[in-house]
Amino acid sequence: MATKAAHPPILPSNSNPLGALPSRFRRQRVLIIGCGDVGMRAARLLPSRIRVLALTSSASRLDELRAQQITPLLGNLDDKSTLRRLSALATRVLHLAPPPNLDPYARTDPRTLDLLRALRLRSLPQSLVYGSTSGVYGDCEGQHIDETRTLAPQTGRAWRRVDAEDQLRLFGRGTGSKVHILRIPGIYALDRVGGTPEARLRKGTPVLLAEDDVYTNHIHANDLARACLAALWRGRPQRVSNVSDDTDLKMGDYFDLAASLYGLAPPPRLTRTEAQRLLPAMQLSFMSESRRMDNSRLKKELRLKLNYPDVVSGLQKKI
């Protein structure tokens, strides 16, 4: 059975935010909504003194979650009648579930709305962290941007994230719960399914020529999990933090770098016109937005020192 870390440095060691409540209620309880790869990594970082719960819609995951010392709760964000039980369960909530993707043009996130309505029913969480996306910024034409950048989402997916952010901020202002939003770029890790560019390189998937290429941003899955927990305890209320490493590369250069690390051929290059004719819409959407995210708040306010400050350190395979 997996064990949790004894004392992760991001958690306070000398505070009792629950005050003089009876001892049975003093134990901190973290509820993870959307406990996939990153949620599981975050759960493993929490010390045993903290009870971890996770909402899952799949009965087949119950044993997996229990094996990681996580208490599973059967429920579905698409069925609000199953969410009432979440009220007053947790002192802190980590919301990593994506908005629904049924209608590509929809701009609202009913899942987050139903979740917040359930959390309002009884005692509120002290803090709530939401995993949003860097896509809310839209195309920034390669400029360096921070969290004050005006949002300009270009896809339905990004619009639904903006809606969720708005709902969460309203919830925080209205209830006093500390809401912190993390804007997350591309997530990678050697032990994450689809977490490295190796498979794409082996398929020979093309990238854009340098003159047409876009800047991309990255974060290692382990550093993202640490950022989630830092925000749960250290995040300023109603605040946004970019969760990105220090890498400053265009997409094609990123894949060229990975190819050199893995001893593979670099990807073929296309003009933007050729890409628009040959590549699927989803892939094109990631080739249409260029930005370089500033991560100063991550380092200064959340006080997170990245274990993988660039993609070279994160993509290298250990011998």
Buried (B, 14 or more C-beta within 10 A) or exposed (E): EEEBEEEBEBBEEEEEEBEEEEEEEBEBBBBBBBBBBBBBBBBBBBEEEBBBBBBBEEEEBBEBBEEBBBBBBEBBBEEBEBBEBBBBBBBBBBBBBBBBEEEEEBEBBBBBBBBBBBBEEEEBBBBBBBBBBBBBBBBBEBEEBEBEBEBEBBBBBBBBBBBBBBBBBEBBEEBEBBBBBBBBBBBBBBEBEEBBBBEBBEEEBBBBBEEBBBBBBBBBBBBBBBBBBBBBBBBBBBBBBBBBBEBEBBBBBBBBBBBEBBEBEBBEBBEBEBBEEEBEEEBEBBBBBBBBBBBEBBBEBBEBEBEBBBBEBBBEEEE
